[in-house]
Amino acid sequence: MGCAGSTPMGAEADTTKKIRKPKPWKHPQPITMVQLSKMREEFWDTAPHYGGRKEIWDALRVAAESEVSLAQAIVESAGIIVSNTDLTLCYDERGAKYELPKYVLSEPTNLIQDS
């Protein structure tokens, strides 16, 4: 028994969006892996200063650097609400917004391979 607006137990899991890899993307100019790594470090170092909770940023970083199945488990256990399935837009349980650029989630199609 429950209220007219209640949902059966376990129904919340059905509304969880499944994470997927971002679509292929191209950086404005070809970049090396070293440059990409530097961009990623700068983003993760400054992201918590734009709002949200540090522990959510930390969970998003680990999820972004993990395989999709592990990323899904991390996001679910941290209580992160996935708005875009490629993790570019997420929210925490308090409603704080977290935007992730594609370059922290995947490599561009025009990545220059280091020799």
Secondary structure as GFF3:
##gff-version 3
##sequence-region A 1 115
A	DSSP	alpha_helix	11	14	.	.	.	ID=ss1
A	DSSP	beta_strand	31	32	.	.	.	ID=ss2
A	DSSP	alpha_helix	33	46	.	.	.	ID=ss3
A	DSSP	three_ten_helix	47	50	.	.	.	ID=ss4
A	DSSP	alpha_helix	54	64	.	.	.	ID=ss5
A	DSSP	alpha_helix	68	77	.	.	.	ID=ss6
A	DSSP	beta_strand	81	82	.	.	.	ID=ss7
A	DSSP	beta_strand	89	91	.	.	.	ID=ss8
A	DSSP	beta_strand	97	99	.	.	.	ID=ss9
A	DSSP	three_ten_helix	102	104	.	.	.	ID=ss10
A	DSSP	beta_strand	111	112	.	.	.	ID=ss11
###
